[in-house]
Amino acid sequence: APDMPGYGQADKPGTFDYTVEGYARHLGGILTHMRIRRAHLVLHDFGGPWGLAWAAQHPARLGSVTLINIGIMPGYRWHSLARIWRTPLLGELFQATTTRFAFGLLLKRGNPRSLPKAIVDRMYRDLTNWGTKRAVLRLYRATRNPGQMAEALGPLFRQLDVPALVIWGAADPYVPVRYAERQRDFFPRAQIVVLEQSGHWPFADAPQAVADALIPFLQKQLET
């Protein structure tokens, strides 16, 4: 999985378009550069809007979609942390004052199993990078109403009826698990897996359970 601009080990240029549309274009550029004609997307968090926005523009190139704690979510409202990031000055203050200890406590919220220390350390290291801080604030402030994606993209994906796998950590405090079943409104053939003891990052706190669902699903898609 490639790190996207502003995150992880990717470049963090000040001139990049840190919007859903900008990331969708970047994803398209990656796929074109790698000469991938048909994509089986595995999406999480903001990767959902990015990937689905790209797929809506290139439906013939979409082989399947796996949604991990994300999807098309009518009526969704920003969680408390997103509201902080979206608020000028408050978002900058929050980023400047969050310690490693406080960050660890924040991640424990809604994650019954807790995340492995190595993953928390890596996430904190990434998020303390100035370029990543800028990317987070720009992206959240440019995304006004994520729930509107249901109105814009829902009918298209319902008509496409692409194979879909939905994996959701039931304790996610940011994206409620009630949206897992709602994905069948837009992906009628969706296979839904709810992990009761997982939170927002099930691939981190329950990697085997995610692999047990994801690998057979992708193998089946590649055989057809």
C-alpha positions in Angstrom: 0.0 0.0 0.0 1.5 3.3 -1.0 1.9 6.1 1.5 -0.1 9.1 0.2 1.3 12.6 0.1 1.5 14.2 3.5 1.5 10.8 5.4 4.0 8.2 6.4 7.2 8.2 4.4 5.7 10.0 1.4 6.7 13.5 0.4 4.8 16.3 2.0 4.8 19.1 -0.6 3.2 22.4 0.4 1.8 22.7 -3.1 -0.1 19.4 -3.2 -3.9 19.5 -3.4 -4.8 18.1 0.0 -8.5 17.4 -0.8 -10.5 14.3 -1.6 -10.3 15.2 -5.3 -6.6 15.8 -5.1 -5.9 12.4 -3.5 -8.2 10.7 -6.0 -6.2 12.1 -8.8 -3.0 11.1 -7.2 -4.3 7.5 -6.7 -5.2 7.5 -10.4 -1.7 8.6 -11.3 -0.2 5.8 -9.2 -2.4 3.2 -10.9 -1.6 4.5 -14.3 2.1 4.7 -13.6 2.0 1.0 -12.5 0.0 0.1 -15.5 -2.8 -1.4 -13.4 -5.8 -1.7 -15.7 -8.2 -3.2 -13.1 -7.9 -2.3 -9.4 -9.1 -4.2 -6.4 -9.2 -1.4 -3.8 -8.7 -1.9 -0.1 -9.7 1.3 1.6 -9.6 2.6 5.2 -10.5 5.9 6.8 -10.0 8.8 4.4 -8.8 6.2 1.8 -12.5 5.5 1.4 -13.5 8.9 0.0 -10.3 9.0 -2.1 -10.7 5.6 -3.6 -14.4 5.8 -4.1 -14.0 9.2 -5.8 -11.5 7.7 -8.2 -13.6 4.6 -8.8 -16.6 6.8 -9.6 -14.6 8.4 -12.4 -13.2 5.1 -13.7 -15.9 2.5 -13.0 -14.7 0.1 -15.7 -11.3 -0.2 -13.9 -12.8 -1.2 -10.6 -12.6 -4.9 -9.9 -13.8 -4.9 -6.3 -13.7 -2.8 -3.2 -12.9 -3.7 0.4 -14.0 -1.1 3.0 -12.4 -1.2 6.4 -14.2 1.0 8.9 -15.3 3.3 6.1 -17.8 3.5 3.3 -20.7 5.6 2.0 -22.3 7.0 5.1 -25.5 9.1 4.7 -26.0 11.5 7.6 -22.4 11.0 9.0 -21.2 13.8 11.3 -17.6 14.6 12.2 -16.3 13.0 15.3 -14.9 15.1 18.1 -11.2 15.0 17.0 -12.1 15.9 13.5 -14.1 18.9 14.8 -11.0 20.0 16.6 -8.8 19.7 13.5 -11.4 21.6 11.5 -11.3 24.6 13.8 -8.7 27.2 13.1 -6.2 27.8 15.8 -7.7 25.1 18.0 -6.5 22.4 15.6 -3.0 23.9 15.5 -2.9 24.1 19.3 -4.0 20.5 19.7 -1.3 19.3 17.4 1.4 21.4 19.0 0.6 20.2 22.6 -0.3 16.5 22.2 2.4 14.4 23.9 3.2 10.7 23.2 1.4 9.8 26.5 -1.7 11.7 25.6 -1.6 10.3 22.1 -1.5 6.8 23.4 -4.5 7.4 25.7 -6.4 8.8 22.8 -5.8 5.7 20.7 -7.0 3.5 23.6 -10.4 5.1 23.3 -12.6 2.7 21.4 -9.9 0.1 21.0 -10.7 -2.7 23.4 -7.6 -4.7 22.6 -5.3 -1.7 22.4 -2.9 -1.2 19.5 0.6 -2.7 19.5 3.2 -0.3 21.0 5.3 -0.4 17.8 2.3 0.8 15.8 1.4 3.6 18.2 5.0 4.7 18.2 5.1 4.8 14.4 1.8 6.7 14.2 2.9 9.2 16.7 6.2 9.7 14.9 4.4 10.2 11.6 1.9 12.6 13.1 4.5 14.8 14.7 6.0 15.6 11.3 5.2 19.2 10.4 4.3 18.2 6.9 1.8 15.6 8.1 0.3 18.1 10.6 -0.3 20.5 7.7 -1.8 17.7 5.5 -4.2 16.6 8.3 -5.5 20.1 8.9 -5.8 21.0 5.2 -7.6 17.7 4.4 -10.2 17.9 7.2 -10.8 21.6 6.6 -11.3 21.1 2.9 -13.8 18.2 3.5 -17.0 20.0 4.5 -19.6 17.2 4.7 -18.5 13.6 4.2 -22.1 12.5 4.5 -22.9 14.2 1.2 -20.9 11.5 -0.6 -23.9 9.2 -0.2 -26.0 11.5 -2.3 -23.3 12.0 -4.9 -21.9 8.5 -5.2 -24.5 6.1 -3.7 -26.7 5.7 -6.8 -23.6 5.0 -9.0 -22.2 2.2 -6.9 -25.6 0.7 -6.4 -26.0 0.5 -10.1 -22.4 -0.9 -10.6 -23.0 -3.6 -8.1 -19.3 -4.4 -7.7 -18.1 -7.2 -5.4 -17.5 -5.7 -2.0 -16.1 -6.8 1.4 -16.9 -4.7 4.5 -14.8 -5.2 7.6 -15.6 -3.1 10.7 -14.3 -2.9 14.2 -17.4 -2.6 16.3 -15.8 -0.3 18.9 -14.8 2.4 16.5 -15.4 5.7 18.2 -14.9 7.7 15.0 -17.0 5.9 12.4 -19.9 4.0 14.1 -20.4 0.3 13.3 -24.0 1.0 12.4 -22.7 2.1 9.0 -21.4 -1.4 8.3 -24.8 -2.9 7.4 -25.7 0.3 5.5 -23.1 -0.5 2.9 -25.5 -3.0 1.4 -27.6 0.0 0.3 -24.8 0.9 -2.1 -23.0 -2.4 -2.6 -25.9 -5.0 -2.7 -23.5 -8.0 -2.8 -21.4 -6.9 0.1 -20.0 -9.4 2.5 -19.9 -7.9 6.0 -17.6 -8.9 8.8 -17.9 -7.1 12.1 -15.1 -7.6 14.6 -16.6 -7.1 18.1 -13.3 -6.6 19.9 -11.7 -4.2 17.4 -11.7 -0.5 17.0 -10.9 1.9 14.2 -7.8 0.0 13.1 -8.8 -3.7 13.0 -5.9 -4.6 10.7 -3.6 -3.5 13.6 -5.4 -4.9 16.6 -6.8 -8.1 14.9 -4.6 -8.6 11.8 -5.3 -12.3 11.5 -9.1 -11.8 11.6 -8.8 -9.2 8.8 -6.5 -11.5 6.8 -8.9 -14.4 7.2 -11.7 -12.3 5.6 -9.7 -10.3 3.1 -7.4 -12.9 1.5 -10.1 -15.4 0.4 -12.2 -12.5 -0.9 -9.4 -11.2 -3.1 -8.4 -14.6 -4.3 -12.0 -15.2 -5.4 -12.0 -11.9 -7.3 -8.7 -12.7 -9.1 -10.1 -16.1 -10.2 -13.1 -14.6 -11.9 
